[in-house]
Amino acid sequence: MKKLLFVTTRLFWPTDSGRKVSLYYYCQGLHEKYGYDIYIYSFLEGGQSAEMLADKPDFIKEVRLAKRVPVIRKSWNMLTRALFAGWPLQSTLFYSGANCRALKKYCAEIQPDAVIVDMIRLAPYYRCFKNLPCKKILDLDDMLSRRYVRQARRADTGSATLGASSQQVSRVSNRLLNTAFLKRMVLRSESRRVFRAEKKYGKLYDSVIFVSEAETASFNKLIGEEKAHTVTLGVDYEYYSHAAEQEKVRWSIGFLGNLKYAPNQDSLAYIVDKVLPLVKCPYTLNVVGPTPDEIIQKYKDNPHVVFCGMVEDLRKVLGSCELFLSPIAHGSGIKTKILEALAMGLPVITNTLGAEGLSVVDGEELLVRVTAETTAEAVEELLSDPERCRKMGEAGRAYIASRHTWDIVWQKFADMGL
């Protein structure tokens, strides 16, 4: 068997976020379709522990956990590597000599045929395997430098300044960094640092992965080489498409998101506070996903909002809704929740960010609306026209079946010689 080492920022099971879904199915496809034994060298994100190794998927051969980066090392990295060497702040939070030595030793032990590194924050570990005769791939997912530029323009939102990397910083530091003035300043600085890192490591690695064809083309033009490849997001179409068989509940709207994360909180606030007050029909918003008590308390007096929490089968709850409402507050790249909703045959109303990276036509597979007023109008139009909902849902399912099944996605790995 060929061997593939995946260096990741988190363990990706259970699949409770879009990024984890991608990592899970990427590894499954590389094992089942391309014949690789999968080895994982992974950091832990907040809430994860070594006990999770007992539940690793069967298609993963082995998992080794990265060594925790001490606070003093993170501080030293910020001083030396960020201030003087221009590293992205997020990279300084994950890098240590101890992990570099451990990763070199692991590579020498298993002799991988390919190494995939997850996200720009881990890209500096390239030095651990640069001399190995193996394929070296950087999975950027999307261009974070562009995402941070957008976030800097909206520094008053609830999103953490360093995104998922904020879990590597103390609460006190996060509170300081998340003040509007410092957030804007840090995001602008980080966007420049990440941009330089994206260019640098894009040239060093053999291949780079993006989920969006547009970003792939843009990145290849930026570095002057055809190194970037599109490995888009997929969904389990056979599973989700059965949701279309669900009987619809009149006037019901679906929303999906892990409300422990600020971007989803911002999206929900926009929907409940800005959009739905403009809707005149007797709607019900079904909110699906982990929800902190403070979010439930915030909306407890709104009779139109129902918190469903984590559900065993998304198809039964969201499949009974007449439409799916998902304006994306901030971020970039393709959104897994949008793909899942389309696969379930739900007519989707989103915004420009929600449709980013998708080869869809506004008005056919989904609706794209950019203001609260036009979004509310679209909600009323669809809820008052079940036949239009049905036709749009069918078009969305057909789009997923033709572009975003995992079999189609897995074929893209061949472009990188895997």
Phi, psi and omega in degrees: 000142172287158183239134177233129176256125178248119178262115190237156180277350183198158167288140189250031170223144356293160185276074184255017173210160182300318181295321178295322177302315181298310181299319180302308184284330173302311182294321178299316180293320179296329177282307188283324185266327185249359171075030179265140161283131185258122176246137183241131168244109193231141167279168177248137174266173181306131179090351179265153180212171181296337180299337181292343180297334180294339182255017182300145179298151183297333183281359177261126183288312184203149176233131171239135182273139176292154178284140179297133179275115183297154180302320181295325177291319178299317180296317178296319178299316180299322180289313187270311187275325179278309185291317187259332183254353175078018178295152169299143179303321182296328178292325180293338181280342184250350188264138172205152177297326180297318177290325178297316179294319180295321181290321176300317180296319180295318178297318179296327181287314186264342180051067185293148174276339179207147175233129174244131180249133186270110171078158183296333184294337178257359185305325181299343177289002174308324183298341182284337184225014185299332182265000179282145179278065182222165177284131183242117188235134177252117180267094181279338182071296173209176181274100181299331180301322178287322179299319183291328175298316179296317182294326180297330179286343181234054185291351181271001179281171185277359183293145178291144185303316183259017176059223180298333179293343180298339178293345180270002184244149180296159179298320180298314179297320179295318179299321179292314182294334186269005169291144190306315183296309181292323179301314180297317181295315181293318180296321178294318178295316181294324179298321178291318180295316181294321179301315178296321179293320178301316178295313183300306185283337173298329178277330182283315181288155180290323181215156178230139182252133169232156178270345184249132178297324180296317180289327175300310180297318180296319182291319178299322176293321181297314184267353177072022179218157180265061182264335184279140179228148178268113169242092190286181177273149178235173173221159175282087188299318181300324180287306187288331184294341178292344179297335181296343180278349182293142174286134185278143174264123186301137176069019184264139180238139180253143173223137182231132176175146174281107187279012168280346182257134185302319180302321178289325175298318179295321178296315180296318179299320178298316181296308187286322185270330187250318187272301190295332174300342180269353181271128186266339182284161186280069185281163167228129178261116178265112184262116184248133178134162179304131186226118176296153182301325182294331177288316178299317180297324182300324185247015187296336181268002178267108185290349182270350185253123179242121179268117183266344182068200175289134179239149182291325183224106180303327186298326184286326181273304182288328180296338179274354179278154180275336176206166181240124183248118186210069170288133183265124184291314177197163185129187179205169180084177181284139182259123182302321182298326178293316179298317180296319179295317178297318179297331179280000179078022179270133171293131187249133170246122181220192176241190183300317179296323181292332180267358184300133177085354181262140178267063183244163178249123178302126180100347178251290180277333178200177176245134178248120180228139190250352178236161178298322182295312182289330176294316179298320178298319180294322177300313181294321179299314182288317181295334179271000183222078181303328181292320177295322176301316181298314183293319179293321177298320178295320179295321178296317178298318180296322178297314179297316182299331183268344187226337192231026169281156183293329177299319178293317180298314183299331179299334183293337179295335178296332179297337180262008177079022180271000000 
